[in-house]
Amino acid sequence: MDIKTWLEQAGEPVAETAFPPGEDVPEMPYIVYLDDSERGGGDMKNLSRNHSLSVERYSETSEDNKMLEALLDTQAIKYTKEKQWLTDEECFMTVYNFDILEREVI
């Protein structure tokens, strides 16, 4: 699964972990995601991967990205959402936490 491409459907710049050093960080709003994954399976084969994702959206306003939430809702992905004001950065950060199970077909 290409998580970055999937999240780009929300219409905002996306980076995994952080925007690369030396590159200009795009103007807000933008999205940064963290992907912790775990492989597993049965019968001596690792045919599944569980992605534990934290998607952080940075914005100058408290308004939500409806397209991002529609991506989650369309796939019936259960998620938690937390919004906070970051004083030092003078912006809002909205964090979405959820899991996606990916299965390989052999």
SVG drawing of the C-alpha trace seen along z (x, -y; Angstrom):
<svg xmlns="http://www.w3.org/2000/svg" viewBox="-18 -32 38 56">
<polyline fill="none" stroke="black" stroke-width="0.4" points="0.0,0.0 1.3,-3.4 0.2,-5.4 1.7,-8.7 -0.2,-8.6 -3.4,-7.6 -3.1,-10.6 -2.3,-13.0 -5.9,-12.5 -6.8,-14.9 -5.4,-17.7 -2.5,-18.8 1.2,-18.2 2.2,-15.0 5.5,-13.7 6.4,-10.6 8.0,-11.4 9.1,-14.9 9.9,-17.0 13.5,-16.3 16.2,-18.6 17.2,-21.3 13.8,-21.3 11.4,-24.1 8.4,-23.1 5.3,-23.9 2.9,-26.5 0.2,-25.3 -2.0,-23.3 0.1,-20.1 0.2,-16.5 3.0,-14.5 2.4,-10.8 4.2,-8.2 3.9,-4.5 4.7,-1.8 4.2,1.5 4.2,5.1 4.5,8.2 2.8,11.5 0.8,14.4 0.3,18.1 1.7,21.3 5.2,20.0 4.4,17.1 4.3,13.4 1.4,12.5 -0.1,9.6 1.1,6.2 -0.6,4.0 0.1,0.3 -0.4,-1.8 -0.6,-5.3 -0.5,-8.7 -1.5,-11.4 -0.7,-14.9 -2.3,-17.8 -0.8,-21.3 -3.0,-24.3 -3.3,-28.0 -7.1,-27.5 -9.0,-25.0 -11.0,-24.0 -10.9,-20.2 -9.9,-18.8 -13.1,-17.2 -11.4,-15.3 -9.0,-13.6 -11.8,-12.6 -13.8,-11.3 -10.8,-9.0 -11.1,-7.4 -14.9,-7.3 -15.1,-5.8 -12.9,-2.9 -14.8,-2.6 -11.6,-3.1 -12.1,-3.6 -9.9,-6.5 -9.3,-8.9 -8.9,-12.6 -7.2,-15.1 -6.7,-18.8 -4.4,-21.2 -2.9,-24.6 0.9,-24.6 2.0,-27.9 5.6,-27.9 4.6,-27.1 1.5,-29.3 -0.7,-26.7 -3.2,-23.9 -2.2,-20.3 -4.9,-17.7 -3.7,-14.1 -5.6,-11.1 -4.6,-7.7 -5.8,-4.5 -4.7,-1.0 -4.8,0.5 -4.4,4.3 -2.8,5.2 -2.9,8.8 -0.7,10.3 -2.2,12.7 0.0,15.5"/>
</svg>
